[in-house]
Structures are given as structure tokens and as C-alpha cells.
Amino acid sequence: MGRRVRYFRWCEGEHALRKLCGVLNLSVCSDRVRMVLSTSSSNAYARIWALHRVFQEAFSLKPLYVIEVVHRNFFKLNCDKKIDVILHELAHIPSSASGGLRFHTPAFWRSYNQFRKMLSRVDRALLFEVCRLLSKKPQGLEELQ
């Protein structure tokens, strides 16, 4: 039996996410997307999860999303790559933000490339602040290093 994956809410990452979403005009990020760090042994840098529609209907919830950042891989990346990983995960959210996720379809790649283009025009000071936040690990996670 493998070791159990642990998840930790990542407020610094969420703060960075809000800044990115403000630039990208993504209103879904304001209250329906959260970020967690995980101890997963996956080779992925991050993945996005959506609350299944059956739960949305049963509990009268809006669509909700969680970006899981794989701690052991993500923090090895440079700043630009960290932002790129987050943009990639955001591109999986359809423009309707209806609770589903996009696969790597042409619509996904259009959104992803549009996000990258929009960020290329942003003030570097804002991106520096986003990078600073994405490099901050939550307190108490020193044991994960």
C-alpha cells in the first residue's frame, strides 16, 4: 500500500491566482477556484479538479474548481514556468465555467495562448509579485522539502 497523499490549502498561491485572474479578466477565480499543495508522487506539476455536477445539483452549489500543485515538482521550477503551469490549469476551465473541464482541444489551446499573450503585456512588477507569492510555501510545510 502506498503512502497517503496529503493536501494543504495554499493561500499564497490563491493570492497569486487572484492577481493573474484580474489581469486575464477571469471572474470565476474570485470565489470558485482554490489552490492546494499536495504531497503526491506524481510527475505532474499541477492538475485541476472540478466538483462533479451531481454534487453541484444535490447540494445546490455553484461550479467549484481546485488547482492541486504537486509540491515536490512545482517548487523546482523557475518563476516563468510556475506562472505558465497555473495558466495551463486555468485554460482547462471552459469560458462558461459551468463545472466541466476542457481537454487539450483547440479551444483549450486558444485560451492558453490568449492568456500567455495577455500576460506578455503586463507590468513586470505585477509578475514579480505573482512569482514571489508562487514561491512562498505555507508555514508548517518545512517537512515537505
TIKOLTOR-181457 format. One line per field, with one value per atom (N, C-alpha, C): residue number from 1; chain; atom name; x, y, z. Coordinates in steps of 0.001 Angstrom, whole numbers, plus 500000, padded with zeros to 6 digits. Each point is the difference from the previous one (the first is absolute). Layout:
resi NUM,...;
chain A,...;
name CA,...;
east X,...;
north Y,...;
up Z,...;
This chain:
resi 1,1,1,2,2,2,3,3,3,4,4,4,5,5,5,6,6,6,7,7,7,8,8,8,9,9,9,10,10,10,11,11,11,12,12,12,13,13,13,14,14,14,15,15,15,16,16,16,17,17,17,18,18,18,19,19,19,20,20,20,21,21,21,22,22,22,23,23,23,24,24,24,25,25,25,26,26,26,27,27,27,28,28,28,29,29,29,30,30,30,31,31,31,32,32,32,33,33,33,34,34,34,35,35,35,36,36,36,37,37,37,38,38,38,39,39,39,40,40,40,41,41,41,42,42,42,43,43,43,44,44,44,45,45,45,46,46,46,47,47,47,48,48,48,49,49,49,50,50,50,51,51,51,52,52,52,53,53,53,54,54,54,55,55,55,56,56,56,57,57,57,58,58,58,59,59,59,60,60,60,61,61,61,62,62,62,63,63,63,64,64,64,65,65,65,66,66,66,67,67,67,68,68,68,69,69,69,70,70,70,71,71,71,72,72,72,73,73,73,74,74,74,75,75,75,76,76,76,77,77,77,78,78,78,79,79,79,80,80,80,81,81,81,82,82,82,83,83,83,84,84,84,85,85,85,86,86,86,87,87,87,88,88,88,89,89,89,90,90,90,91,91,91,92,92,92,93,93,93,94,94,94,95,95,95,96,96,96,97,97,97,98,98,98,99,99,99,100,100,100,101,101,101,102,102,102,103,103,103,104,104,104,105,105,105,106,106,106,107,107,107,108,108,108,109,109,109,110,110,110,111,111,111,112,112,112,113,113,113,114,114,114,115,115,115,116,116,116,117,117,117,118,118,118,119,119,119,120,120,120,121,121,121,122,122,122,123,123,123,124,124,124,125,125,125,126,126,126,127,127,127,128,128,128,129,129,129,130,130,130,131,131,131,132,132,132,133,133,133,134,134,134,135,135,135,136,136,136,137,137,137,138,138,138,139,139,139,140,140,140,141,141,141,142,142,142,143,143,143,144,144,144,145,145,145;
chain A,A,A,A,A,A,A,A,A,A,A,A,A,A,A,A,A,A,A,A,A,A,A,A,A,A,A,A,A,A,A,A,A,A,A,A,A,A,A,A,A,A,A,A,A,A,A,A,A,A,A,A,A,A,A,A,A,A,A,A,A,A,A,A,A,A,A,A,A,A,A,A,A,A,A,A,A,A,A,A,A,A,A,A,A,A,A,A,A,A,A,A,A,A,A,A,A,A,A,A,A,A,A,A,A,A,A,A,A,A,A,A,A,A,A,A,A,A,A,A,A,A,A,A,A,A,A,A,A,A,A,A,A,A,A,A,A,A,A,A,A,A,A,A,A,A,A,A,A,A,A,A,A,A,A,A,A,A,A,A,A,A,A,A,A,A,A,A,A,A,A,A,A,A,A,A,A,A,A,A,A,A,A,A,A,A,A,A,A,A,A,A,A,A,A,A,A,A,A,A,A,A,A,A,A,A,A,A,A,A,A,A,A,A,A,A,A,A,A,A,A,A,A,A,A,A,A,A,A,A,A,A,A,A,A,A,A,A,A,A,A,A,A,A,A,A,A,A,A,A,A,A,A,A,A,A,A,A,A,A,A,A,A,A,A,A,A,A,A,A,A,A,A,A,A,A,A,A,A,A,A,A,A,A,A,A,A,A,A,A,A,A,A,A,A,A,A,A,A,A,A,A,A,A,A,A,A,A,A,A,A,A,A,A,A,A,A,A,A,A,A,A,A,A,A,A,A,A,A,A,A,A,A,A,A,A,A,A,A,A,A,A,A,A,A,A,A,A,A,A,A,A,A,A,A,A,A,A,A,A,A,A,A,A,A,A,A,A,A,A,A,A,A,A,A,A,A,A,A,A,A,A,A,A,A,A,A,A,A,A,A,A,A,A,A,A,A,A,A,A,A,A,A,A,A,A,A,A,A,A,A,A,A,A,A,A,A,A,A,A,A,A,A,A,A,A,A,A,A,A,A,A,A,A,A;
name N,CA,C,N,CA,C,N,CA,C,N,CA,C,N,CA,C,N,CA,C,N,CA,C,N,CA,C,N,CA,C,N,CA,C,N,CA,C,N,CA,C,N,CA,C,N,CA,C,N,CA,C,N,CA,C,N,CA,C,N,CA,C,N,CA,C,N,CA,C,N,CA,C,N,CA,C,N,CA,C,N,CA,C,N,CA,C,N,CA,C,N,CA,C,N,CA,C,N,CA,C,N,CA,C,N,CA,C,N,CA,C,N,CA,C,N,CA,C,N,CA,C,N,CA,C,N,CA,C,N,CA,C,N,CA,C,N,CA,C,N,CA,C,N,CA,C,N,CA,C,N,CA,C,N,CA,C,N,CA,C,N,CA,C,N,CA,C,N,CA,C,N,CA,C,N,CA,C,N,CA,C,N,CA,C,N,CA,C,N,CA,C,N,CA,C,N,CA,C,N,CA,C,N,CA,C,N,CA,C,N,CA,C,N,CA,C,N,CA,C,N,CA,C,N,CA,C,N,CA,C,N,CA,C,N,CA,C,N,CA,C,N,CA,C,N,CA,C,N,CA,C,N,CA,C,N,CA,C,N,CA,C,N,CA,C,N,CA,C,N,CA,C,N,CA,C,N,CA,C,N,CA,C,N,CA,C,N,CA,C,N,CA,C,N,CA,C,N,CA,C,N,CA,C,N,CA,C,N,CA,C,N,CA,C,N,CA,C,N,CA,C,N,CA,C,N,CA,C,N,CA,C,N,CA,C,N,CA,C,N,CA,C,N,CA,C,N,CA,C,N,CA,C,N,CA,C,N,CA,C,N,CA,C,N,CA,C,N,CA,C,N,CA,C,N,CA,C,N,CA,C,N,CA,C,N,CA,C,N,CA,C,N,CA,C,N,CA,C,N,CA,C,N,CA,C,N,CA,C,N,CA,C,N,CA,C,N,CA,C,N,CA,C,N,CA,C,N,CA,C,N,CA,C,N,CA,C,N,CA,C,N,CA,C,N,CA,C,N,CA,C,N,CA,C,N,CA,C,N,CA,C,N,CA,C,N,CA,C,N,CA,C,N,CA,C,N,CA,C,N,CA,C,N,CA,C,N,CA,C,N,CA,C,N,CA,C,N,CA,C,N,CA,C,N,CA,C;
east 500830,499170,500883,499712,500797,499699,500823,499766,498830,499339,498808,500397,499322,500245,499347,500735,499468,499792,498992,499661,500012,500504,500093,499495,499060,499515,501172,500088,501140,499518,499895,499468,500889,501321,500908,499775,499825,499721,498678,499000,498700,500101,500827,500198,500647,500988,500636,498981,499182,498963,499044,499575,499088,500638,501286,500695,500025,500330,500019,498609,498996,498632,499498,500458,499637,500515,501228,500608,499308,499602,499395,498482,499429,498547,499208,500472,499312,499256,498716,499222,499800,500135,499801,500976,501151,501028,499650,499083,499752,499557,499110,499527,499791,500349,499698,501223,501190,501222,500894,500455,500924,501263,501048,501252,500422,500536,500562,501372,500849,501262,499767,500607,499852,501364,500001,501209,500013,499238,499905,501378,500169,501258,499892,498948,499779,501126,500209,500979,499427,498709,499355,500470,499915,500271,498736,498870,498712,498892,498814,498807,498810,498949,498794,498879,499198,498866,498741,498909,498701,499037,499152,498978,498979,499788,499116,498589,499362,498668,498970,500100,499032,500053,501190,500131,499478,500263,499479,498481,499368,498531,499470,500579,499505,500104,501058,500224,499756,499440,499720,501244,501088,501266,500300,500735,500532,501150,500400,501186,501222,500791,501198,501194,501171,501223,501114,500903,501191,501206,501011,501274,500912,500369,500918,501409,500872,501399,500815,500736,500821,501293,500060,501062,501403,500312,501384,500457,499081,500365,499896,498945,499704,501078,500486,500943,501407,500226,501279,500014,498833,499877,500433,500422,500284,498678,500085,498813,499093,500556,499187,499277,500671,499387,498867,500179,498931,498737,500167,498849,499387,500841,499526,499168,500433,499261,498610,499925,498702,499108,500569,499220,499458,500827,499581,498775,500046,498868,498758,500162,498859,499353,500801,499465,499089,500081,499105,498573,499832,498663,499321,498850,499318,499517,499840,499591,498659,499149,498711,500167,501141,500275,498818,499514,498791,500270,501257,500344,500749,500026,500753,501448,500754,501397,500246,500847,500396,501165,499948,501165,500936,501084,500929,499456,498928,499322,500480,499603,500353,499516,498828,499499,500917,500481,500939,501247,500594,501245,499797,498828,499708,500003,499319,499966,501393,500714,501349,500900,499992,500839,499539,498702,499471,500460,499948,500465,501478,500802,501437,500244,499245,500143,499614,498915,499564,501052,500597,501019,501268,500281,501213,499923,498801,499802,499891,500117,499804,501293,499843,501131,500811,501301,500881,499931,499694,499901,498872,498889,498892,500415,500686,500451,501026,500838,500973,499269,498932,499216,499327,499468,499385,501046,501184,501083,500387,500065,500344,498972,498733,498937,500042,500279,500044,501233,500944,501201,499902,498929,499807,499260,500633,499346,499257,498876,499277,500848,499787,500704,499600,500970,499719,500235,500401,500241,501490,500818,501440,500376,499196,500311,499837,499345,499794,501194,500943,501141,500806;
north 498827,501173,501248,500960,501220,500980,501006,500991,500903,500494,500819,501419,500506,501365,500975,501043,501038,501279,500768,501250,501141,501156,501176,501209,500709,501227,500950,500645,500860,501418,500785,501361,500918,499840,500820,499739,498724,499641,500583,499988,500575,501503,500660,501444,500280,499199,500135,499728,498992,499644,501167,500666,501144,501116,500233,501033,499629,498744,499548,500103,499572,500012,501420,500934,501401,500507,499662,500396,499307,498746,499200,500178,500833,500234,498709,499155,498743,500156,500235,500224,498720,498844,498726,499845,500620,499837,500691,500954,500805,499174,499043,499240,498518,499541,498604,499161,500575,499232,500110,498878,499944,499264,500144,499301,499202,498818,499173,499508,499763,499303,498552,499096,498584,499338,498879,499197,498857,500143,498955,499660,498751,499578,500036,500606,500123,500792,499772,500779,501327,500208,501243,501158,501209,501206,500437,499828,500402,499294,500027,499493,500774,500034,500704,498995,500256,499153,500852,499401,500675,499191,500694,499311,499419,498721,499309,500589,500018,500599,499382,498713,499367,500627,500374,500659,501433,500674,501363,500007,499078,499935,499564,498966,499451,500995,500822,500937,501455,500222,501360,500883,499498,500726,500524,501108,500487,499082,500026,499234,500463,499050,500284,499273,500625,499432,500068,499030,499992,499721,500858,499741,499360,498766,499256,500186,500545,500205,498900,499247,498908,500613,500067,500704,499632,498728,499576,500361,500251,500350,501500,500609,501394,500951,499789,500946,499895,499042,499902,500884,500467,500777,501445,500639,501428,500768,501269,500839,499957,500195,500023,498679,498908,498683,499784,500492,499883,500707,501212,500744,499247,499462,499254,498780,499325,498833,500421,501111,500485,500400,500677,500365,498755,498972,498745,499432,499989,499460,500873,501314,500895,499805,499674,499799,498776,499126,498835,500387,501188,500450,500595,499459,500553,501428,500783,501397,500109,498997,500011,499701,499462,499611,499230,499042,499259,498807,499758,498882,498897,500039,499011,500424,499168,500310,499753,500837,499808,499025,499145,499180,500865,499425,500747,500098,500750,500215,501317,500298,501309,501171,499880,501071,500187,498892,500077,500772,499611,500630,501463,500351,501412,500806,499494,500700,500115,498904,499986,501022,499995,500945,501436,500210,501336,500483,499130,500362,500398,499223,500295,501341,500259,501262,501181,499855,501066,500271,498947,500186,500639,499808,500594,501524,500546,501455,500597,499169,500439,500567,500952,500604,498918,500042,498987,500014,501143,500072,499100,499960,499126,498537,499663,498613,499621,500955,499746,499674,500754,499745,498629,499643,498680,498913,500190,499020,499864,501126,499972,499168,500209,499247,498518,499696,498597,499269,500736,499376,499830,500531,499926,498733,499217,498795,500371,499370,500289,499650,500733,499688,498616,499289,498666,498890,500369,498971,499765,500453,499819,498529,499125,498564,499420,500725,499485,500253,500784,500307,498755;
up 500000,500000,500000,499115,499900,501120,500064,501049,499614,500984,499801,499564,498979,499533,500978,500340,500886,499200,500386,499325,501010,499566,500857,499225,500553,499361,499849,498833,499699,499737,501046,499905,499165,500107,499194,498513,499658,498611,499532,500879,499648,499785,500805,499832,498636,499638,498678,498893,500209,499031,499777,501076,499877,499170,500225,499221,498520,499706,498603,499376,500726,499466,499782,500815,499792,498667,499685,498725,498832,500201,498929,499909,500864,500031,500202,500905,500310,501323,499928,501217,500809,499357,500700,501167,499915,501032,501307,499957,501189,501204,499784,501154,499722,498810,499670,499653,500128,499740,501228,500487,501128,499563,500814,499712,501223,499733,501061,499558,500986,499765,500375,499247,500340,500123,500708,500150,498993,498929,498980,499433,499611,499376,498477,499493,498561,499344,498726,499242,499522,500198,499576,500877,499449,500785,500729,499322,500567,499238,500579,499309,500529,499204,500424,500206,501012,500342,499956,499563,500005,500858,500731,500781,499034,500089,499066,500054,498852,499860,500957,500263,500897,501399,500473,501301,499942,498877,499836,500120,499303,500015,501359,500562,501268,501153,499990,501097,499607,498798,499507,500058,499431,499981,498605,499965,498733,499603,498729,499608,500804,500461,500788,499393,500112,499446,501040,499936,500853,499116,500115,499332,501035,499734,500870,499458,500820,499632,500674,499210,500535,500543,501314,500714,499520,499917,499720,498595,499078,498628,499736,500498,499683,500499,501214,500589,499416,499126,499289,498757,499583,498764,500205,498891,500078,499980,500233,500144,498774,498816,498779,499786,500292,499819,501012,501230,501001,499512,499484,499476,498834,499140,498836,500418,501042,500507,500483,500721,500490,498827,498999,498808,499312,499920,499374,500722,501318,500761,499837,499981,499808,498632,498997,498649,499934,500977,500044,500412,500598,500396,498769,499595,498825,500273,498947,500175,500719,499877,500707,501489,500393,501394,500584,499238,500362,500912,500290,500874,499297,498695,499237,499852,499323,499693,498524,499420,498609,499928,498995,499677,499160,499525,499155,498577,499861,498723,499399,498766,499435,500871,500613,500875,501213,500545,501125,499582,498865,499556,499635,499460,499712,501296,501014,501293,500601,499997,500577,499305,498669,499249,500196,500118,500265,501381,501001,501342,499964,499307,499925,499312,498940,499270,500892,500741,500906,501073,500529,501043,499463,498712,499424,499988,500150,499983,501404,501004,501385,500565,500897,500693,500722,499820,500602,501531,500584,501465,500507,499273,500392,499890,498917,499828,501061,500386,501062,501306,500293,501212,499936,498834,499819,500238,499452,500185,501467,500685,501423,500773,499682,500679,499647,498733,499569,500524,500542,500561,501510,500589,501450,500376,500836,500521,501276,500252,501248,501218,501073,501242,500473,500541,500517,498993,498782,498985,499767,500922,499839,499872,500619,499954,498598,499106,498645,499092,500436,499148,499797;
